[in-house]
């Protein structure tokens, strides 16, 4: 209930509309309650009493009330639909902003497909909190209370029977709603797995086809989907069972009440008007319960969705700008790791007192075997993770004391697995600089050898790329990523295996372009290719989270038993083996 209150807190900016929705609901429910009383007066005071003077005004009121009711109901529904849409939009926006700020650890522990299912599917379910049906539940409370009170004023004996029927409703509802909730939770968990696998399959559709895994992926998708449908069927069966049970209770309960009421009329203990009014209010009392049972499955789904949404909203970003953090102007590019201690989990430590100084304009090659901590160093520099102890300084500023946005604006990054977004080729190049002029985009494309393959595309740089860039090869994606970094003109450039998927000709051309681009800016290059390493101003050799050697190519090669020399010889053998 507390979480529902928090979600409804999103409607505070629209409090006047919310108040209007409740007032409208209360008003049309009051109008809906009046016809039986009018009918009672029409029968007892006009027809049976033969008081023809009241016939016209009573009938006029009887006709006018439904018309007024429908007008109020129409306006109220429009208002509630608007509120529901705003609630969904605001919750989704807050959830999206939070997901963009949550730590890399969180995204590593949660599949993208599962998060997407919560962001889209579960948030959509929240709209059911603010619908005409939901608001009507509050009106139903008014109707139920009013109907029971009127029933007691007409006949206490029949009113107590009505209360017993309502209690039976509650007992049956509590029994079935637990089953519905369990089935819904299970179904959502399975759907998360379906979404996650589907997201991975679509993103890696090229690999699926290369390895002839279409059949296996189809079977896996079918199996998980079937299991989800089975859980959904169980939830639906429980909802149907609830409706059937409540229908039987309503049918038999109302029949007993109607029969006894007719018996009391024959004994002159009730008037005919009392009978008609009582029958109407019995139905009005039972109808909200029936409506609740038909709405029960949806309510349970909303409850599960709210829990899943708050599983995300209750998270707090691990890496945030400290209070009062100032913006960092464009830096010269001096970087220092000072006694840095870091581990991805509290139980493990990757870096123990890591120290490194990089002067402005230097190109630093980070080398070592897989898992030694090369890429981690650049991630910490951009503060994608926070260190446990020590300092990381950029131009003498601790990265934890400057705003995240201004820190990350200093970097251009080319990853080993570049991400291509939906849109044109030019828009992908300008992802970090969306307002860049066309000439600058074309120049970056030229420098990164994008122009060559863009000329083969139907619309050149204006060609719309498919999802995940399926129209491009891996090497072409990397060239787009390089152009994206070049266009940003960063103070510090990070290249993580940036040329690993390029052929020798493309790599040679890009290396020539990069020689011009790297001049005057600090660059960190994570690479295994000799052509990338040997020209670096500083080579940093890492092993198990430690810097074991650093120096220039000649200095490191002079060490006969040096770690770098051994790595260099391994790379030479690998290169010659690949060419043979």
N, C-alpha and C positions, 0 to 999 in steps of 0.2 A: 504493500500500500504506500509505503514511504517513497518507493521508486516512482510509482505512478504520480505522486504529488510533485516529485522533482521534474518529471517529464511535463506535467501540466504547467510547471513554472515557466516553460518556454512560451506559454500563452500570455504572460504578463503584459507584453507590449500591446496585446489585443484585448485587454481586460474589459473594455466597454462592449466589444462584440460578444465576449463570453457571457457577460451579464445579460446582454440582450437575448442571447440564445436561451439562457435559463428562464428569463422572464417570458419569452415567447412560448417555451415548452410548458411552463406552468399555466399560462393563459389558455392555450388551446386544449390542455387537459381539463381545465375547469369547464371550458365550453363543451368538451366531450362528455363531461359528467352530467350536464344539465338536462339533456333530452329525456332520460327516464323520469326525472322529477316533473318535467313539463307534461309527459305522457300520463303520469299518475294524476296530476291535477285535471288534465283533459278528461280522463275517464271518470274520476270520482266527483269533480266539481262541475263538469259541463255535461257529459253524456248521461251518467246515472242520475244526476240532480236536475237534468233538463234545463240547465241555466244557459240559454242560447246567447245571452248578451256577452258571455265570455268566450264564445266559440272563435270569433274572428281574431281577437288579440292573441289568444293562446296559440292558435294555428299559425298566425303570423310570426310569433316568436319561435315556434317549432321549426318553421321553414328558414328563418333568418340565421339561426344559430349554426347550422352546418355550413352555410355559405361563408359566414365570418370565420369559422373554424378553418376552412380550406385556404382562405387567403392568408391567414396568420401562419398556417403550417407551411405554405409555399415559401414565404419570405424567410421563415425560420430555417428551413432546410438549406436554402441558398447561403445563408450566413454560416451555418455549421459546416457546409462543404468548404467554404473559404478558410475557416479556422483549421479544419483537418489538413488541408493542403499546406498551410503555413506551418503547422506543427511538424509535418513530415519534412518540409524543406529546411526548417531551422535545426531540427535534430540531426538530419543528415549532414548539414554543413558543419555543425559542431563536431560530429563524429569524424568527418573527413579531415578537418583541421587537426584534430587530435592524432589521427592515424599518421598524418604527415610529420608530426612532432615526436611520436613515440620512438623509443630507442631502436637501434639496429638489432639488439637482443630480442625485443618483442617481435619484430618482423621475422626474425630467424626462427622463433618458436611457433609462429602462427602462419599457416599457409595463406597465400594471397587470395585464393579462391574462397576460403572460409570467411576471410574478412570482407570480401566482396559480397558474399551472401548476407552477411549481417548489415552491411552498409546499404544495400538495396532492398533485399527481401524483408528482413526484420524491421527495418525502419518504415517500409511501406505498411506493415501490419499496425504500426503505431497510429496510423490514420483512423483505425477503428476505435481509438479512444475518443475521437471527436467526430462522431457521425450522428445523424438523426436518431439512429437506433440506440446508440449509447446514451445520448442526452435523454432519450425517451425512457431509459431505465430509471432516471431520477423522477421523471413524470409518473412512471408506473408506481413508484413508492407513494406518491400523492394519491393516485387513483386507488391503489390497494387500501391505504389507510382510510380514505374517504368512504370507499365502498363498504368496508367492514363496519365503520361507525354507523353508516346509514342502515346497514343490515341489523345492527343491534337496536336501532330506534324502531325498526319495523317489527322484528320478532327475535327475542334473545335466543330461543331454542335453535332456530335455524342459523343464527349467526355463529353459535358455538360449533355447529357442524361445519360451517364454512371455515372456521379457524383450524379444525382438525384436518380438513383437506389441504389447507395451506402448509401445515406442519409436515404432512406426508410429502408434499412437494419438496420441501427443504431437505428432508432425509434422503429421498431418492436422488436429488440433485447432488448432494455431497458425495454420495456413493459413486455416481457415474463420472463426476467431474475429475476425480483423482485419476481414474483410468484414462480419460481423454488427455489429461495433462502429461501423464507418463508416456503415452503413445506419441504425443506431439513432440516432446523433448527428444525422444529416440529418433523420430523422423527428421527433425532439424539437424541432429548430429550426423546422420547418414547423408543428408543433403549437402552438408558442409564438405564431406569427403568427395561427393560427386562433383561439386563445384571446383574443388581444389584440383582433382585429377583432370577435369575437363579443361581448366585453365592451363595446366601443364601440357596437356596433349595438344591443344590448339597453338600454344606458343612453340612447342617443339614438333609441329606437324611434319617438318622436313625430316627429322630424325625418325619419326614414326614410320614414314614411308620408306626411308632408306633401309631400315631394319625389318621391313615387312611385318610391322606390329599392328596393322589396322584391325585384324581379326581379334587379337588378344585384347586390344584396347576396347573394341566394341563389346566383347564378352564381359569385360570388367565393368564397363559403363552400364550394360544391361543388368548385370548382377546387382550392382549397388542401387540402380534405379528401381529394380523390382523389390528389393528389400525396403527401400523408402516408401514405395507404393503400398507394401504390405502394412507398414506402420501407419500410413495414412488411412488405409482401409480399417485398421483396428480402431483408430480414432473416430472414423466415420461411423463404424458399427456402434461404438459407445454412445455417440451423439444420437444415432437413430434409436438405440435402446432407451436412452433418457427421454427422448420425445415420446416414444410409445408408452413408457411407464407413466409419464406425466399425463399423457392423453387419456389413459385408462382411469387414472385418479380423477381427472377433471370430468370425464364422462359419467362415471359412477357417482361421484360426489354431487355433481349438479343434478343428476337424475333423482337422487335421494332428496335433495333440497326442494326441487320442483314438485315432486310427488307429495311431500309433506306440506308444502305451501298450498297446493291445491286442496289437500285434505282439510287444512285449517280454514280455507275459504268456504268450503262446503259446511263446515261447522260454525260459520259466521265468526270465527276468531280473527280473520283477516278479510280485508276488502279486496275486490278485483284489482283495484289500482295498486294496492299493496303487493299483490301477487306479481303484477307486471313489472313494477319497479324493483321488487326483490330479485326477480329472475334476471333483470338487466344488470343489477349491481353484483349479483353472484358471478355473472359472466365477466364483468369488468374486473372483479377481484382475481378471477382465475386466468384471465387473458394475459396479464403481465407475467405470471408464472410460466405459462406456455411460451410466451415470447422469449423469456429468459432461457428456457430449455433449448429452443431452436437457435439461440444466440450463444449457447454454452460452448460449443466447439470453437467458435470464433474468439470468444473471450479467453479461453484457455490458450489459444495460439497467440493472442496478444500478450498474455502473461509470460509465456515462454520467450517471446520476442523481446519483451522488456528486460528480462533477465540477461539475455544474450547481448543486448545493446549495452547494458550496464557492465557486463564483463569487460567491455572496451572503455566505456566512459569512466569507470572507476580506476583505470590505469593512469599513472602520472608519468610524464616524460622524464627520462633519466638525465638527458642533456638539455639544459635550458640556459638562456642568457641570465646571468646573475643580476639581481636588482641593482640598478644604477650603472649597468654596463654601458660603456661609451662606444660609439661607432669608430671603427678603424679606417683611417684614410688609406689611400693606395700606398702599399708598403714598398720598401726597397728590395725586400726578399731575404733578409738575414734570418736564419732559422736555427734554433738551439733546442736540443733535447737535454734537459738537465736532471740527472738522477731519476729518470722516469721508471716508475713501477706500474705494471699493468697486467691484467689477466681477464680473459673473457668470462670467467666464472669465479665466484668467491673462493672456490676450492683449488683453483689453478693459477699459476703466475707465469706469464710469458716473458715479460721484461723485468729484469732485476737491475736497478740503477743504470739504465741505459743513458749514455751520453754521446752527443754528436753536435758539432757546430758546422753550419753551412753558410758561407758568406754570400752576399748578394751577387746574382748573375752566374753562380756556379751550376753546372750540370752534374748531378749526383746519380750514379748508377748503383742500385741496390741489388746485390746478387746473393745467391745461396740456394740451397735445395728447397723444394716445396715444403711449406709449413714452418719456415724458419722465422717468419715475422716481418717480411719485406712490406707487403701490402698493408699490414697493420700499422706500420709507422706512418704511412701517408694518411690512413684513416684517422689516426689520433691527431695528426697535424690539422686536419679539417674539422676536428672535434666531432666526428661521427660517434665516437666513444669517449668517455672521460677516464682519465688515468686515476690510479689510486693514490699515487704520491709523486712528488717531484714537480717539474715545470716543463711546459713546452712554450717557447717564446718565439714570436714573430716580430722582428724589429724591436726586440726588447719588451714586447707586450705579452703577458701571459694570456694564452688563448681563452682562458676561463673568465677573464676580466673584460672582454670585449663582446659586443653583440654577435650572435651567431650569423645573422644575415651579412653583416659587414665583413666578418672573418671569411665566410665562404665565397663572398664576392671576389676575393683576391685570387681564387683558384680557377684554373681550367683543368678538366680531367678527361683523359681518354682511357677507357676501361678495356680489359681483355674481351669482355662480352658486352659490346655496346648495345644500348637500348634505342630502338627506332620507334617513334611515336606515330600514331595515325595522323596523316596530313601530307602536305607536299614535301618534296625533297628540300626545297628552299626553307620551308618552315622548320624542318628538322635541323638544318644547319643553324638557323637563327633561334633555336630553342632557348639558349641562355641570353640572347639579345633580341627579343621579339620586335624591337623598333629599329633594328639595323637597316640601313639603306640597301637597296638592291645591289649597288655596286660593291659594297663591302661583302655581301653574301657571295657574290660571284668571285671576288678576289680570294676569299677563304676557300671556296670550292676549287679554284684553280691551284692554290698552294697545296691542297690536300689530295690532288689528283682525282677529284670528284667529277670535274668537267668532262674527263675522258669517257666515263661510263654514262654520265648524264646525257651526253649527246646521242646515245643509243636509245634513250627512253622516249616515249611518244611526245611528251611535252617538256623535255629537258628538266630544268630545275623546278618547273611547275608541275611535274608529274606527281599524282597522288599515289603514295605508297600504301601497300596493304597493311593489315594489322600485323604488328611485330616485324614489319619490314620484310615480309616473305618474298617480295619481288627482288630483293637484293641478296647478293652472296655475302658470306661472312666478311670477306675482305673489303667489299664495298661498304658494308655497315661500318667497319672500322675507319675507313676513309671519311665517311660522313661524320663520325664521332670526332676525328681529328680536325675537320673543318669547323665543327661546332666549337671546339676549344680555341682554335686560332681566331675565330671571329670575336670571341669574348676578350681577346687581348689581355690575358691574366698576368698578374705580377708573379705568380708562382704556377708552374705547369706540372701536373702529375700525369705520367704516362705508365699505365700498368699493362705490360705486354701489348703495347699499342700497334706494333707491326707484326705480331705473331702470325696473322692469317694472310699476310700479303706475299705475293710472289716476289722473286728477286728484282724484277724490273720496277714494279710499283714501290717496293721498299727503297730501292736506290733513289727513285725520284722524290719520295717523301723525305728520306733522310736529307736530301739536298735542300728541300724546302724547310725542314725542321732546323737545319743548321742556321738558316737566316732567322727563323722564328725564335729559337732558343737564345740567341744572342741578346744579352742585356736583361735576362730574366732568370730567376732561380727555377731549376727544373729537377724533379725527382723522376728517375726512370727505372721502373721495375722491368727487367728484361733478362732473357737468356741468350739472345742473339749477339754474336760477337761484334757485329757492326754497330750496335747500339751502345755497347759497353766500352769499347776501346777508346772512343773519342771523348769520354766523360772527364770532367775536371777532377772528380773524386769518385773512386770506387769504394763502396762500403760492402764488406763481406759479412754476412750474418749466418749464425748457426744456433739453432735452438733459442732464439730470442736474444742472443748476445751479438755484439759487434766484435768479431774476432780479428778483423784486419781492415785497414783503410789506407788509401793512398792512390797515386796515379797508376796507370797501366804499367809503365816501366818499373816503378818502385815495387809494385807487388810481384811482378815477374822476376825480379832480382832475387826473391826469396825462394831458394831451391826447395824447401820443404813447406812452403806457404800453402795455405788453404786455397787462396785464389788461383795460384798456379795450377793446382790440381783440378780445380773447376774449369779453368781455361783449357787445359789439355783434354778434359772430358768433352767440352763443347766442340773443340777442334775435331775430335774423333767422331762426334755425332754428326758434325757438318759434313765431313769427308765421307762418312758412311751414307748420309742422305744423298750425296751427289753421285756416289758410285752406282 
